[in-house]
Amino acid sequence: MDKPKKSPTKKTSKEALKEIELRQSLILKSVPMAVYAVNVNGESGAIYISENIKIVTGFEANRFMADKEFWQSRIHSEDREKVLNAVNLSSSKTNFEIEYRWKCSDGKYHWFLDRAVLIKERSGKPVEIVGTWLDITDRKNAEDSLKKSNKKLSKKNRYEEIINSVTRSVHKSIKLQQVLDNAVSSLSTNVECADAIEIYILEKQFAVLKAHSGIPNNYYRQVKILANSENHTWMVLNFGELLYIKDSDVDTRLNSATKKIGIMSSLSMPISAKDRTIGCINIYSKEKDAFNTDETNLLEIITRQIEVAINNAKQASELENALSEVNKLKKQLESENIYLKEEIKTEHNFEEIIGATKSLKDVLDKVQMVAKTDATVLIRGETGTGKELIARSIHSVSKKSGRPLVKVNCPAIPSGLIESELFGHEKGAFTGALTKKIGKFELADGGTIMLDELGDLPLESQAKLLRVLQEKEFERVGGTKTIKVNVRVIAATNRDLEEAVNEGKFRADLFYRMNVFPIDVPPLRERKEDIDLIAHHFMNKFSTKLGKNLNKIGPETIKKLKNYAWPGNIRELENIIERASILSTGNVLHISEDLYDSSKKVDIYNNTSPKLEDIEKDHIIKILNSTSWQIHGESGAAKVLGMNPSTLRTRMAKLGIKKKTVPLI
């Protein structure tokens, strides 16, 4: 009888179990992971370590099983506390999963993922901790590399955003101050470690704080203008190199005022233009060593952008100033050209000296004698006698005739502005001095200046005029630069300057300096023979101007003209002929009104005749009555008398003329 065969089922199960164990062993050996088991009470080392622990750590399994301190001793010091806490918690309560660094046999720390499961009895009592130990160093390195790349990319993007933001901000304007303000604002917004910012610009020998943020007012007052010294700002300005002060407690180059406001570190960068340092940017932090290499490089890039914007603004400002100066010089040249053209024909419209009397010929002889010299001339005569025409005659035949004759009407200029008018002023010299002004003396350089009605020049201006006459130099109002001029001076006056000197109203030294060559212009009443010639001259002029055909003056009109005393002299005669030319019809000029009542005809050579001042006063009153006491305007008394309104008012005050004053004669 055959022996019974073994059960195929049991054989297959054993073989299957062996195959499973073999497969598990192969799997465990093929992955960088070890399996371990330890007692919960931790009284001994591991009770089981898989064979591939050597592959994972480089150590044999018995090292772990024989020495319970071996595993703990090689945990990284920074991770040891959290690992032991996790193990202790697991032994009493639950499973755990933790990542930490452990030093392998190669002497390097590897990252491991430790997953543990708590094995319990049926009663629930913990017995063993079974876990897996997986080397995740490659994964951690990959993660760290990715984090660094992301961080680097993030920093790059952030830096690019900062650079773009600052660049856009500073290039919004070409006005220098706006560029500086925008730079400070943008830096304050984008640079996290910046607690305060300053931008200094060099102006002559000083560093001037032009824009800032984060600094208190009392500090600003101390540092707004810095003279050259050994502080950190001037070190950058002098050497043109970046200066980083990491710790102000150690580095004494940070000035004391800055340190007092709590600044611990600073980064100072030069601003350059055309290979020279023109300014400095200071970025301050209240933290020590606040600026790392990357941020320093970033701020250097930003500074270059700010530098470009500042240089663009300065160039724009220089161009604007140059254009302004060109326009100013152009206007000045145009003004001079107009002045040279128009001054030859004055507002009085005397085109030639008319007359044949001996007194006038004596004047012209003096003109010929003095014209070829550079001597100062004082022309004396009553209002309206033609003093300005004599001055022009002197200039026209002088050696300076190629340059302008510049006229200054002294009483027409407010006393507070007379020096500015004569000598010019600098920008900002006084309220309203928005630009530099060239004075009449500077304009007349190389030519002649005529000071009309010199007697009305204020005493305070006479001293400066005396210096110009003696030294040929002066300074503009508000200026320090001495300006030398070569100017011939001709003065005219209707006042008795000697009497004014005695009264203390005119400087004696100036009078003697001006009275080098006096010329007395005779009044029209002393040139009665010339009245006919002058009247015909004015008639012809106004006939052409008005489009009339006047060619004759009636004999009764000539008689009236010769019998009149002419207190206003030739200027008054011109005005009367103009008025008669307007009123006359046909070709004969008539003067219908009586210039003087025949019963009060004045004989100026009679000792019993009224004084000249009385005659002048009476005439002014009559003109005022005829204009209803209107002084200004086309129909005003000043226009009729051929006088400046302010001159007329001065004359009225001197003669005691008030509204409704009764004529004396």
C-alpha positions as CSV (number, residue, x, y, z in Angstrom):
1,M,0.0,0.0,0.0
2,D,1.4,3.3,-1.0
3,K,2.5,5.8,1.5
4,P,0.2,8.8,1.9
5,K,1.4,11.9,0.2
6,K,2.3,15.1,2.1
7,S,-0.3,17.7,2.1
8,P,0.5,20.1,-0.7
9,T,-1.2,22.9,1.0
10,K,1.1,22.9,4.1
11,K,4.2,22.8,1.9
12,T,3.1,25.6,-0.2
13,S,2.4,27.8,2.9
14,K,5.9,27.3,4.2
15,E,7.4,28.1,1.0
16,A,5.2,31.1,0.5
17,L,6.2,32.4,4.0
18,K,9.9,32.0,3.1
19,E,9.3,33.8,-0.1
20,I,7.6,36.6,1.7
21,E,10.4,36.9,4.2
22,L,13.0,36.8,1.4
23,R,11.1,39.4,-0.5
24,Q,10.8,41.7,2.6
25,S,14.5,41.3,3.3
26,L,15.3,42.2,-0.3
27,I,13.0,45.2,-0.2
28,L,14.5,46.4,3.1
29,K,18.0,46.0,1.7
30,S,17.2,47.8,-1.5
31,V,15.9,51.1,0.1
32,P,17.8,53.6,2.3
33,M,15.6,52.7,5.2
34,A,16.1,50.7,8.3
35,V,13.5,49.0,10.5
36,Y,13.9,49.1,14.2
37,A,12.2,48.0,17.4
38,V,12.9,49.2,21.0
39,N,11.4,48.6,24.4
40,V,9.1,51.2,25.7
41,N,10.9,51.3,29.0
42,G,14.1,52.1,27.1
43,E,16.2,50.0,29.5
44,S,18.4,48.6,26.8
45,G,19.3,49.5,23.2
46,A,17.3,48.5,20.2
47,I,15.9,45.0,20.3
48,Y,15.8,44.8,16.6
49,I,17.7,46.6,13.8
50,S,17.4,45.6,10.1
51,E,20.6,44.6,8.4
52,N,20.6,47.5,5.9
53,I,21.2,49.9,8.8
54,K,24.9,49.7,7.7
55,I,23.9,50.9,4.3
56,V,21.8,53.7,5.8
57,T,24.3,54.9,8.5
58,G,27.6,53.1,7.9
59,F,27.4,51.4,11.3
60,E,26.7,47.8,12.2
61,A,23.4,46.9,13.7
62,N,25.0,45.7,17.0
63,R,26.2,49.2,17.7
64,F,22.6,50.2,18.1
65,M,21.5,47.1,20.0
66,A,24.4,47.1,22.5
67,D,24.5,50.8,23.4
68,K,21.3,52.6,24.0
69,E,23.2,56.0,24.2
70,F,24.8,55.5,20.8
71,W,21.8,56.7,18.8
72,Q,21.0,59.7,21.1
73,S,24.7,60.9,21.1
74,R,24.8,61.4,17.4
75,I,21.6,63.5,17.1
76,H,22.3,67.1,16.0
77,S,22.4,69.4,19.0
78,E,19.8,71.6,17.5
79,D,17.4,68.7,17.0
80,R,18.0,66.6,20.1
81,E,15.4,68.2,22.4
82,K,12.5,67.9,19.9
83,V,13.4,64.3,19.0
84,L,13.6,63.1,22.7
85,N,10.4,64.8,23.5
86,A,8.7,63.1,20.6
87,V,10.0,59.7,21.7
88,N,8.9,60.1,25.3
89,L,5.5,61.3,24.2
90,S,5.2,58.3,21.9
91,S,6.1,55.8,24.6
92,S,3.2,56.7,26.7
93,K,0.5,57.9,24.3
94,T,0.7,57.8,20.5
95,N,2.7,57.3,17.3
96,F,5.1,60.0,16.0
97,E,6.8,61.2,12.8
98,I,9.7,63.5,12.9
99,E,12.6,64.8,10.7
100,Y,16.1,65.4,12.2
101,R,19.8,65.3,11.5
102,W,22.0,62.4,12.6
103,K,25.7,62.0,12.2
104,C,26.6,59.0,10.1
105,S,30.0,57.1,9.9
106,D,31.2,59.5,7.2
107,G,31.2,62.3,9.8
108,K,28.4,64.2,8.1
109,Y,24.9,64.9,9.3
110,H,22.2,63.2,7.3
111,W,18.6,64.0,7.4
112,F,16.3,61.2,8.5
113,L,12.5,60.7,8.5
114,D,11.7,58.7,11.6
115,R,8.2,57.2,11.7
116,A,7.2,55.1,14.8
117,V,4.2,53.1,15.8
118,L,3.4,52.2,19.4
119,I,2.7,48.4,19.9
120,K,0.4,47.6,22.8
121,E,-0.9,44.4,24.6
122,R,-4.5,43.5,24.6
123,S,-4.8,45.2,27.9
124,G,-3.7,48.4,26.2
125,K,-0.3,48.5,27.9
126,P,2.5,49.9,25.6
127,V,5.2,47.3,24.9
128,E,7.4,48.3,22.0
129,I,8.0,51.1,19.6
130,V,8.5,49.9,16.0
131,G,9.6,52.3,13.4
132,T,11.3,53.0,10.1
133,W,14.3,55.2,9.6
134,L,14.5,56.7,6.1
135,D,17.5,58.8,4.8
136,I,15.9,61.9,3.2
137,T,19.1,63.9,2.8
138,D,18.7,64.2,-0.9
139,R,15.1,65.4,-0.6
140,K,16.1,67.9,2.1
141,N,18.9,69.2,0.0
142,A,16.6,69.5,-3.0
143,E,14.1,71.4,-0.8
144,D,16.8,73.7,0.5
145,S,18.1,74.3,-2.9
146,L,14.6,75.1,-4.1
147,K,14.0,77.4,-1.2
148,K,17.3,79.2,-1.8
149,S,16.4,79.5,-5.5
150,N,13.0,80.8,-4.7
151,K,14.4,83.2,-2.1
152,K,17.0,84.4,-4.5
153,L,14.4,84.8,-7.2
154,S,12.1,86.5,-4.8
155,K,14.9,88.8,-3.7
156,K,15.8,89.5,-7.3
157,N,12.2,90.3,-8.1
158,R,12.0,92.5,-5.1
159,Y,15.2,94.3,-5.9
160,E,14.0,94.8,-9.5
161,E,10.8,96.2,-8.2
162,I,12.6,98.6,-5.9
163,I,15.0,99.7,-8.6
164,N,12.1,100.3,-11.0
165,S,10.0,102.1,-8.4
166,V,12.9,104.4,-7.5
167,T,13.8,105.0,-11.1
168,R,10.2,105.9,-12.1
169,S,9.9,108.2,-9.1
170,V,13.1,110.2,-9.6
171,H,12.6,110.6,-13.4
172,K,9.1,112.0,-13.0
173,S,10.5,115.6,-13.0
174,I,13.4,117.5,-14.3
175,K,13.2,120.1,-11.5
176,L,16.2,119.4,-9.2
177,Q,14.4,119.8,-5.9
178,Q,11.5,117.6,-7.0
179,V,13.9,114.9,-8.1
180,L,15.6,115.0,-4.6
181,D,12.3,114.9,-2.8
182,N,11.1,112.0,-5.0
183,A,14.3,110.1,-4.3
184,V,14.0,110.5,-0.5
185,S,10.3,109.5,-0.6
186,S,10.9,106.4,-2.8
187,L,13.9,105.2,-0.7
188,S,11.9,105.6,2.5
189,T,9.1,103.5,1.1
190,N,11.2,100.8,-0.5
191,V,14.2,100.3,1.8
192,E,13.0,98.5,4.9
193,C,16.1,99.1,7.0
194,A,16.2,102.9,6.3
195,D,15.1,104.8,9.4
196,A,16.4,108.2,8.1
197,I,17.7,109.5,4.7
198,E,19.6,112.6,3.8
199,I,20.7,114.0,0.4
200,Y,23.4,116.7,0.4
201,I,24.5,118.8,-2.6
202,L,27.7,120.7,-2.7
203,E,27.3,124.5,-3.0
204,K,30.6,126.3,-3.2
205,Q,32.5,125.3,0.0
206,F,29.4,123.9,1.9
207,A,27.4,120.7,1.8
208,V,23.7,121.7,1.9
209,L,21.0,119.3,3.0
210,K,18.5,119.5,0.1
211,A,16.1,116.6,1.0
212,H,15.6,114.4,4.0
213,S,13.2,112.1,5.9
214,G,13.0,110.6,9.3
215,I,15.1,113.3,11.1
216,P,13.8,115.7,13.8
217,N,13.7,119.5,13.4
218,N,16.3,120.2,16.0
219,Y,18.7,117.8,14.3
220,Y,17.9,119.4,10.9
221,R,18.9,122.8,12.2
222,Q,22.3,121.4,13.2
223,V,23.1,119.7,9.9
224,K,21.4,121.7,7.2
225,I,24.7,123.3,6.2
226,L,28.0,121.5,6.8
227,A,31.4,123.1,6.4
228,N,34.2,120.8,5.3
229,S,35.2,118.6,8.3
230,E,36.1,115.0,9.1
231,N,32.5,113.8,9.5
232,H,31.1,110.9,7.4
233,T,29.4,113.1,4.9
234,W,32.5,115.1,4.0
235,M,34.6,112.0,3.8
236,V,32.3,110.8,1.0
237,L,32.3,114.2,-0.7
238,N,36.1,114.6,-0.5
239,F,37.1,111.0,-1.5
240,G,34.1,110.1,-3.7
241,E,33.9,106.6,-2.3
242,L,31.1,104.6,-0.5
243,L,31.4,104.6,3.3
244,Y,29.7,102.0,5.5
245,I,29.7,102.5,9.2
246,K,28.5,99.2,10.8
247,D,28.5,100.3,14.5
248,S,28.5,103.9,15.6
249,D,29.6,102.9,19.1
250,V,32.9,101.7,17.6
251,D,33.3,103.8,14.5
252,T,33.8,107.5,15.4
253,R,33.4,108.8,11.8
254,L,29.6,109.2,12.3
255,N,29.1,112.8,13.5
256,S,27.9,113.3,17.0
257,A,24.6,115.0,16.0
258,T,23.6,112.0,14.0
259,K,24.5,109.5,16.7
260,K,22.4,111.5,19.2
261,I,19.2,110.7,17.3
262,G,19.8,106.9,17.8
263,I,21.6,106.1,14.5
264,M,23.7,102.9,14.9
265,S,24.8,102.2,11.3
266,S,24.9,104.3,8.1
267,L,25.6,103.8,4.4
268,S,26.8,106.9,2.6
269,M,27.2,106.9,-1.2
270,P,28.7,109.7,-3.5
271,I,26.7,111.4,-6.2
272,S,28.9,112.2,-9.2
273,A,28.8,114.4,-12.3
274,K,31.4,114.8,-14.9
275,D,34.0,112.8,-12.9
276,R,33.6,114.9,-9.8
277,T,31.6,114.4,-6.6
278,I,28.7,116.8,-6.3
279,G,26.7,115.3,-3.5
280,C,26.1,112.5,-1.1
281,I,23.2,110.2,0.0
282,N,23.2,109.1,3.6
283,I,20.9,106.2,4.6
284,Y,20.7,105.6,8.3
285,S,19.5,102.7,10.5
286,K,18.9,102.4,14.2
287,E,20.2,98.8,14.0
288,K,23.8,97.8,14.0
289,D,25.2,96.4,10.8
290,A,21.9,96.9,9.0
291,F,23.1,96.7,5.4
292,N,24.3,93.4,4.0
293,T,26.3,93.0,0.8
294,D,23.2,92.5,-1.4
295,E,21.5,95.5,0.0
296,T,24.6,97.6,-0.4
297,N,24.9,96.6,-4.0
298,L,21.2,97.4,-4.5
299,L,21.6,100.8,-3.0
300,E,24.6,101.5,-5.1
301,I,22.5,100.7,-8.2
302,I,19.7,102.9,-6.9
303,T,22.1,105.7,-6.3
304,R,23.3,105.6,-9.9
305,Q,19.7,106.0,-11.0
306,I,19.2,108.9,-8.7
307,E,22.6,110.3,-9.9
308,V,21.4,110.2,-13.5
309,A,18.1,112.0,-12.6
310,I,20.0,114.6,-10.6
311,N,22.4,115.3,-13.4
312,N,19.5,115.5,-15.9
313,A,17.8,118.0,-13.6
314,K,21.0,120.1,-13.2
315,Q,21.6,120.1,-16.9
316,A,17.9,121.1,-17.5
317,S,18.3,123.9,-14.9
318,E,21.6,125.0,-16.4
319,L,20.0,125.0,-19.9
320,E,17.0,126.9,-18.5
321,N,19.3,129.4,-16.8
322,A,21.3,129.8,-20.0
323,L,18.2,130.4,-22.1
324,S,16.9,132.8,-19.5
325,E,20.3,134.6,-19.6
326,V,20.2,134.6,-23.4
327,N,16.7,136.1,-23.4
328,K,17.7,138.6,-20.7
329,L,20.7,139.7,-22.7
330,K,18.6,139.7,-25.9
331,K,16.0,142.0,-24.2
332,Q,18.8,144.1,-22.8
333,L,20.4,144.5,-26.2
334,E,17.0,145.3,-27.7
335,S,16.5,147.8,-24.9
336,E,19.9,149.4,-25.6
337,N,19.2,149.5,-29.3
338,I,15.8,151.1,-28.8
339,Y,17.4,153.4,-26.2
340,L,20.1,154.4,-28.6
341,K,17.7,155.1,-31.4
342,E,14.9,156.8,-29.4
343,E,17.1,158.8,-27.1
344,I,18.5,160.8,-30.0
345,K,15.0,162.2,-30.6
346,T,13.7,163.1,-27.2
347,E,10.2,163.5,-25.9
348,H,10.6,167.3,-26.4
349,N,11.3,166.7,-30.1
350,F,14.0,169.3,-30.4
351,E,15.6,168.4,-33.7
352,E,18.1,171.3,-33.8
353,I,19.0,174.4,-31.9
354,I,17.3,177.4,-33.4
355,G,18.2,181.0,-32.7
356,A,20.6,183.8,-33.6
357,T,20.9,185.9,-30.4
358,K,24.3,186.6,-28.9
359,S,23.4,184.8,-25.7
360,L,22.6,181.6,-27.5
361,K,25.8,181.9,-29.6
362,D,27.9,182.2,-26.4
363,V,26.3,179.0,-25.2
364,L,27.2,177.2,-28.5
365,D,30.7,178.5,-28.3
366,K,31.1,176.9,-24.8
367,V,29.6,173.7,-26.2
368,Q,32.3,173.5,-28.9
369,M,35.1,174.2,-26.4
370,V,34.1,171.6,-23.8
371,A,32.7,168.9,-26.1
372,K,36.1,167.5,-27.2
373,T,37.2,167.1,-23.5
374,D,35.9,164.6,-20.9
375,A,35.2,167.4,-18.4
376,T,32.1,167.3,-16.3
377,V,29.6,169.9,-17.4
378,L,26.9,171.5,-15.4
379,I,24.1,173.0,-17.5
380,R,22.0,175.6,-15.6
381,G,18.8,177.1,-16.7
382,E,15.1,177.5,-16.1
383,T,12.6,174.7,-16.9
384,G,12.0,174.4,-20.6
385,T,15.1,176.3,-21.8
386,G,16.5,173.3,-23.7
387,K,19.2,172.1,-21.3
388,E,18.8,168.5,-22.5
389,L,19.3,169.6,-26.1
390,I,22.6,171.4,-25.1
391,A,23.7,168.1,-23.4
392,R,23.0,166.2,-26.6
393,S,24.9,168.7,-28.6
394,I,27.9,168.2,-26.3
395,H,27.7,164.5,-26.6
396,S,27.2,164.4,-30.4
397,V,30.5,166.2,-31.1
398,S,32.5,164.5,-28.3
399,K,34.9,161.6,-28.5
400,K,32.2,159.4,-26.9
401,S,29.5,160.1,-29.6
402,G,29.7,156.4,-30.8
403,R,28.3,155.3,-27.5
404,P,24.9,156.2,-26.0
405,L,23.8,159.3,-24.2
406,V,21.8,157.9,-21.2
407,K,19.4,160.3,-19.5
408,V,18.3,160.0,-15.9
409,N,15.4,162.2,-14.8
410,C,16.3,162.5,-11.1
411,P,13.0,163.8,-9.7
412,A,10.9,161.3,-11.6
413,I,12.5,158.4,-9.7
414,P,11.3,157.5,-6.2
415,S,14.0,158.3,-3.6
416,G,14.1,154.6,-2.5
417,L,14.9,153.5,-6.0
418,I,17.3,156.2,-7.2
419,E,20.5,154.2,-6.4
420,S,19.1,151.1,-8.1
421,E,18.3,153.2,-11.2
422,L,21.8,154.7,-11.3
423,F,23.9,151.8,-10.2
424,G,21.7,148.7,-10.7
425,H,21.0,145.9,-8.2
426,E,21.6,142.3,-7.7
427,K,18.8,139.7,-7.6
428,G,17.3,139.6,-4.1
429,A,18.9,142.9,-3.0
430,F,15.5,144.1,-1.8
431,T,11.8,143.2,-1.9
432,G,10.8,143.1,-5.6
433,A,14.3,142.6,-6.9
434,L,13.5,139.4,-8.7
435,T,16.2,139.7,-11.3
436,K,19.6,141.4,-11.6
437,K,19.3,144.9,-13.1
438,I,22.0,146.9,-14.9
439,G,22.0,150.6,-13.8
440,K,22.2,153.7,-16.0
441,F,25.9,154.2,-15.2
442,E,26.8,150.7,-16.4
443,L,24.6,151.1,-19.5
444,A,26.4,154.4,-20.3
445,D,29.9,152.8,-20.0
446,G,32.1,154.3,-22.7
447,G,29.5,157.1,-23.4
448,T,27.8,159.9,-21.6
449,I,25.2,160.1,-18.8
450,M,23.0,163.1,-18.3
451,L,21.6,163.7,-14.8
452,D,18.6,165.9,-15.4
453,E,17.5,168.1,-12.4
454,L,20.5,167.1,-10.3
455,G,19.4,169.3,-7.5
456,D,16.6,166.9,-6.7
457,L,18.9,164.0,-6.1
458,P,18.6,162.7,-2.4
459,L,21.5,163.5,-0.1
460,E,22.1,159.7,0.6
461,S,22.6,159.1,-3.1
462,Q,24.9,162.1,-3.6
463,A,27.8,160.4,-1.7
464,K,27.7,157.4,-4.0
465,L,27.5,159.6,-7.1
466,L,30.6,161.6,-5.8
467,R,32.5,158.3,-5.6
468,V,31.7,157.4,-9.2
469,L,32.8,160.8,-10.4
470,Q,36.1,160.6,-8.4
471,E,37.0,156.9,-8.6
472,K,35.1,155.8,-11.7
473,E,33.7,152.8,-9.8
474,F,30.7,151.6,-7.8
475,E,28.8,148.5,-6.6
476,R,25.3,147.4,-7.5
477,V,22.8,147.6,-4.7
478,G,23.1,144.4,-2.8
479,G,26.3,143.5,-4.5
480,T,30.0,143.3,-3.5
481,K,31.7,143.3,-6.9
482,T,33.3,146.6,-7.8
483,I,32.4,147.7,-11.3
484,K,34.6,150.2,-13.1
485,V,33.1,152.5,-15.7
486,N,34.4,155.2,-18.1
487,V,31.5,157.7,-18.3
488,R,31.3,161.4,-19.0
489,V,28.8,163.1,-16.7
490,I,26.7,166.0,-17.8
491,A,24.3,167.4,-15.2
492,A,21.4,169.8,-15.6
493,T,19.5,171.8,-13.0
494,N,17.0,174.6,-12.7
495,R,17.9,175.1,-9.0
496,D,20.5,177.4,-7.5
497,L,22.9,174.7,-6.2
498,E,25.0,177.2,-4.3
499,E,21.9,178.2,-2.3
500,A,21.0,174.5,-1.8
501,V,24.6,173.9,-0.5
502,N,24.1,176.8,2.0
503,E,20.8,175.3,3.1
504,G,22.3,171.9,3.6
505,K,20.2,170.3,0.8
506,F,23.2,169.6,-1.5
507,R,26.7,168.3,-0.8
508,A,29.3,171.0,-1.2
509,D,32.0,168.5,-2.4
510,L,29.6,167.2,-5.0
511,F,28.7,170.7,-6.2
512,Y,32.4,171.6,-6.6
513,R,33.0,168.3,-8.5
514,M,30.0,169.0,-10.8
515,N,30.7,172.7,-11.3
516,V,33.9,172.1,-13.4
517,F,32.4,173.7,-16.5
518,P,29.1,175.5,-16.0
519,I,27.0,176.5,-19.0
520,D,24.1,178.9,-18.4
521,V,21.2,178.5,-20.9
522,P,19.3,181.8,-21.3
523,P,15.6,181.9,-20.8
524,L,13.3,182.6,-23.8
525,R,12.4,186.0,-22.5
526,E,16.1,187.0,-23.1
527,R,15.9,185.7,-26.6
528,K,12.9,187.6,-28.0
529,E,14.5,187.9,-31.4
530,D,14.5,184.1,-31.6
531,I,10.8,183.7,-30.8
532,D,9.6,184.2,-34.4
533,L,12.1,181.6,-35.7
534,I,11.2,179.1,-33.1
535,A,7.5,179.6,-33.5
536,H,7.8,179.0,-37.3
537,H,9.8,175.9,-36.6
538,F,7.1,174.4,-34.4
539,M,4.3,175.5,-36.7
540,N,6.0,173.6,-39.6
541,K,6.5,170.5,-37.4
542,F,2.9,170.4,-36.2
543,S,1.4,171.3,-39.6
544,T,3.1,168.1,-41.0
545,K,2.1,166.1,-38.0
546,L,-1.6,167.2,-38.1
547,G,-1.9,167.0,-41.9
548,K,-2.6,170.7,-42.2
549,N,-1.3,173.4,-44.6
550,L,0.0,176.0,-42.2
551,N,2.7,178.2,-43.7
552,K,2.3,181.6,-42.0
553,I,1.9,183.1,-38.5
554,G,-0.3,186.2,-38.3
555,P,1.4,189.4,-37.2
556,E,-1.0,189.8,-34.2
557,T,0.1,186.4,-33.1
558,I,3.8,187.2,-33.4
559,K,3.1,190.3,-31.3
560,K,1.4,188.3,-28.6
561,L,4.3,185.8,-28.5
562,K,6.9,188.5,-28.1
563,N,5.0,190.4,-25.4
564,Y,4.6,187.2,-23.3
565,A,7.1,186.6,-20.4
566,W,7.4,182.8,-21.1
567,P,7.9,181.4,-17.6
568,G,7.7,177.9,-19.2
569,N,10.3,178.9,-21.9
570,I,10.6,177.0,-25.1
571,R,8.6,174.0,-23.8
572,E,5.7,176.3,-23.1
573,L,6.0,177.9,-26.6
574,E,6.0,174.5,-28.2
575,N,2.8,173.6,-26.4
576,I,1.0,176.9,-27.3
577,I,2.0,176.5,-31.0
578,E,0.7,172.9,-31.0
579,R,-2.6,174.0,-29.5
580,A,-2.9,176.9,-32.0
581,S,-2.1,174.5,-34.9
582,I,-5.0,172.3,-33.8
583,L,-7.4,175.3,-33.6
584,S,-6.3,177.2,-36.7
585,T,-8.0,176.8,-40.0
586,G,-6.6,177.7,-43.4
587,N,-2.9,178.3,-43.8
588,V,-2.4,181.0,-41.2
589,L,-1.7,180.1,-37.6
590,H,-3.6,182.3,-35.1
591,I,-3.6,182.4,-31.3
592,S,-7.1,183.6,-30.4
593,E,-6.8,183.7,-26.6
594,D,-4.8,186.4,-24.8
595,L,-1.5,185.0,-23.4
596,Y,-1.6,187.9,-20.9
597,D,-4.0,190.7,-20.2
598,S,-2.6,193.9,-21.8
599,S,-3.2,195.8,-18.6
600,K,-0.9,193.3,-16.8
601,K,1.8,193.0,-19.4
602,V,5.0,192.2,-17.7
603,D,8.2,194.2,-18.2
604,I,10.8,191.9,-16.9
605,Y,13.4,194.6,-17.0
606,N,11.4,196.9,-14.7
607,N,12.3,196.6,-11.1
608,T,8.7,197.1,-10.2
609,S,7.7,194.0,-12.2
610,P,6.5,190.8,-10.5
611,K,9.2,188.3,-9.5
612,L,9.9,185.4,-11.8
613,E,8.4,182.9,-9.3
614,D,5.2,185.0,-9.2
615,I,5.0,184.9,-13.0
616,E,5.6,181.1,-13.0
617,K,3.1,180.6,-10.2
618,D,0.4,182.6,-12.1
619,H,1.0,180.7,-15.3
620,I,0.7,177.3,-13.6
621,I,-2.5,178.4,-11.9
622,K,-4.0,179.5,-15.2
623,I,-3.2,176.2,-16.8
624,L,-4.6,174.3,-13.8
625,N,-7.8,176.3,-14.1
626,S,-8.0,175.6,-17.8
627,T,-7.7,171.8,-17.1
628,S,-10.1,171.9,-14.1
629,W,-7.1,171.2,-11.9
630,Q,-6.4,167.8,-13.6
631,I,-2.7,167.2,-13.4
632,H,-2.3,163.7,-15.0
633,G,-3.4,162.4,-18.4
634,E,-3.5,163.6,-22.0
635,S,-5.6,166.7,-21.1
636,G,-3.8,167.3,-17.7
637,A,-1.9,170.4,-16.7
638,A,1.5,168.5,-16.7
639,K,1.0,167.6,-20.4
640,V,0.1,171.2,-21.3
641,L,3.1,172.5,-19.4
642,G,5.4,169.8,-20.9
643,M,6.3,168.7,-17.4
644,N,6.5,165.4,-15.6
645,P,3.4,165.2,-13.2
646,S,5.7,164.6,-10.2
647,T,7.8,167.6,-11.2
648,L,4.7,169.7,-11.5
649,R,3.5,168.6,-8.0
650,T,7.0,169.4,-6.6
651,R,6.9,172.9,-8.2
652,M,3.4,173.5,-7.0
653,A,4.4,172.7,-3.4
654,K,7.4,174.9,-3.7
655,L,5.3,177.8,-5.0
656,G,2.6,177.2,-2.5
657,I,0.0,176.4,-5.1
658,K,-3.2,174.8,-3.8
659,K,-6.5,174.2,-5.5
660,K,-8.4,177.5,-6.3
661,T,-5.3,179.6,-5.5
662,V,-5.9,183.1,-6.9
663,P,-3.4,184.4,-9.5
664,L,-1.1,187.1,-8.3
665,I,-1.0,189.2,-11.5
